């Protein structure tokens, strides 16, 4: 009886779910009707493409002239030097060759490294 009631409730839920589902209707491709000619639309597109961004911060200001105290040749030479110089974003840029001073004997470090590679135990 328990199995039969579970099956009946499952069928009832399936029928209710199937009744609640509705398919979307397809109305076909929407036809576009316009009162303007192709030439007028094309002309509006050209004007819109050549005009500035209306949503930018500097919209409507046109070309903004900035005063500079550095001459053009100086800026150009700095740019050329930066482009042909070392990578300023590299690790250790501008530090030169770093010297490490150590009081540890090089031969003892080499001996310890070889022993560690072989798995030998070193006296501490």
C-alpha positions in Angstrom: 0.0 0.0 0.0 2.9 2.3 0.8 4.4 1.8 -2.7 1.1 2.4 -4.4 0.4 5.7 -2.6 3.9 6.9 -3.5 3.3 6.0 -7.2 0.0 7.7 -7.2 1.4 10.9 -5.6 4.3 10.9 -8.1 1.8 10.5 -11.1 -0.3 13.3 -9.7 2.7 15.7 -9.4 3.8 14.8 -12.9 0.3 15.6 -14.3 0.2 18.9 -12.4 3.7 19.8 -13.6 2.8 19.0 -17.3 -0.4 21.0 -17.1 1.5 24.1 -15.7 4.0 24.1 -18.6 3.2 26.4 -21.4 5.2 26.8 -24.6 6.3 30.1 -26.0 4.7 31.0 -29.3 6.8 32.1 -32.3 5.4 35.1 -34.2 8.0 35.1 -36.9 10.6 37.7 -37.9 9.6 41.3 -37.0 9.4 43.5 -39.9 11.1 46.9 -39.6 9.3 49.8 -41.1 11.1 53.1 -41.4 10.1 56.4 -42.8 13.7 57.5 -43.6 15.6 56.5 -46.7 18.8 54.5 -46.7 20.9 57.6 -47.6 19.4 59.6 -44.6 20.2 56.7 -42.2 23.7 56.4 -43.6 24.3 60.1 -43.2 23.1 60.0 -39.6 25.5 57.0 -39.0 28.5 58.9 -40.4 27.7 61.9 -38.2 27.3 59.7 -35.1 30.6 57.9 -35.9 32.6 61.1 -36.3 31.2 62.9 -33.3 32.8 62.5 -29.9 31.6 60.2 -27.1 28.6 61.9 -25.5 29.1 59.9 -22.3 32.7 60.7 -21.6 33.9 63.1 -18.9 35.2 65.6 -21.4 32.2 65.5 -23.7 31.6 68.7 -25.5 34.9 70.3 -24.6 36.7 69.5 -27.8 40.5 69.4 -27.8 41.9 70.3 -24.4 45.2 72.1 -24.6 47.6 71.5 -21.7 50.4 73.7 -20.7 53.8 72.0 -20.4 57.1 73.2 -19.1 59.1 70.5 -21.0 60.0 70.9 -24.7 59.0 68.3 -27.3 62.6 67.3 -28.1 63.4 66.5 -24.4 60.2 64.4 -24.0 61.1 62.6 -27.3 64.6 61.8 -26.2 63.4 60.5 -22.8 60.9 58.3 -24.5 63.5 56.9 -26.9 65.9 56.2 -24.0 63.2 54.4 -22.0 62.1 52.3 -25.0 65.7 51.2 -25.8 66.8 50.8 -22.2 66.5 47.9 -19.8 63.1 46.6 -18.7 62.1 48.9 -15.7 59.6 46.3 -14.5 62.2 43.5 -14.2 63.0 42.1 -10.8 66.1 43.9 -9.4 66.0 46.8 -12.0 68.4 49.5 -11.2 70.2 47.7 -8.3 73.2 46.6 -10.3 75.1 43.5 -9.3 74.5 42.5 -5.7 77.4 41.3 -3.7 76.7 38.9 -0.9 79.2 38.9 1.9 79.3 35.6 3.9 81.5 34.3 6.7 80.8 30.7 5.7 83.5 28.7 4.0 82.6 27.8 0.4 84.1 24.3 0.7 82.1 23.4 3.7 78.9 24.5 2.0 79.7 22.4 -1.0 80.4 19.4 1.2 77.1 19.8 3.0 75.2 20.1 -0.3 76.8 16.9 -1.6 76.0 15.0 1.6 72.4 16.2 1.5 72.1 15.2 -2.1 73.4 11.7 -1.3 71.3 11.3 1.8 74.2 11.2 4.2 73.8 12.5 7.7 76.1 15.3 8.8 77.3 15.7 12.3 75.9 18.9 13.7 
